[in-house]
Amino acid sequence: MAALTAITNAISALGLVQGRVGAGENLLNYASTLANSQITNFSAAQSAIRDADVASAAANLTKAQTLLQSSIAALAQANAAPSAILKLLQ
């Protein structure tokens, strides 16, 4: 009878320990999932910032190219003006 009581008590104690281990495992899984979620969110935010930076740089490049082309066209017209005046004088 004493052996049966000892076994029953051991099984109960084992159940309590298993419950604590299971609770700890659930807590670790939650922490791991939360960390992975935060990493994903951080990566998405970082990607969005990089995309915005690339879009801004592309807009600035387009602006600079347009200004360059306008300057070249204005310079070409300015260089053509003296020869046009010489043709008028001939």
N, C-alpha and C positions, 0 to 999 in steps of 0.2 A: 504494500500500500504506500509506503514512504517513497519507494522508487517511482511509482506512478505519479505521485504529487510532485516529485523533483522533476520528472520529465515534463509534466504539465507546466510547471513554473518556468522551466528552461524554454519551452515552446513559446510561452507568453513573452518572456524576455526577448527571445529571438524576433518575435513579431514586432515588438517595440523598436528594436534596433533596425529592423528592415524598414519600418515606417520612417524613422529618422533619416536613414540613408536615402530612401526614396524622396523624401522632402528636400534633402540636400541636392540630390540629382536634379529635381525639378527646378530648384533655384539656380543651379549652374546652367541648365538648359535655357532658362529665361534670360539670364545674364548674357549668355552667348548669342542668343537670338537678338537681344537688344543691341549688343555691340555690332553685330553684322548689319542690322538695320541702320544704325548710325553711320557705319562705314559707307553703306550704299547711299544714304542721303548726302553725306559729305562729298562723295565722288560725283554725284549728280550736280550738286551745287558748284563744285569746282569746274566741272565740264561746262556748265552754263556760263560761268565767269569767263572761261577761256573762249567760248563761242562769241560772247559779247566783245571780248578784246579783239578777236579776229575780224569780226564785223566792223568794229571801229577802225581798225588798221586798214581794212579794205576800202572803207569810205574815204579815209584820209589819202590813200594811194590814188583813188579815182579823182579826188579833188586836185591833187598835185599834178596828175597827168593832164587834166583838163586845163589847169593854169599854164602848164608847159606848152600845150598845143596852142592855146590862145596867144601866148607870148611869141611863139614861133610865127604864127600867122600875122601878128601885128608887126613883127620885125621884118617879115617878108614884104609887107605892104610899105613899110617905111623905107626899105631898100629899093623898092620899085619906084617910089615917088621921084627921085632925081632923074632916073632914066626917062620917065614919062615927061618930065618938064623939058629935058633935052630934046625929046622928039617933037614937042610942041614948038620949040624954038627953031627947029630946022626947017 
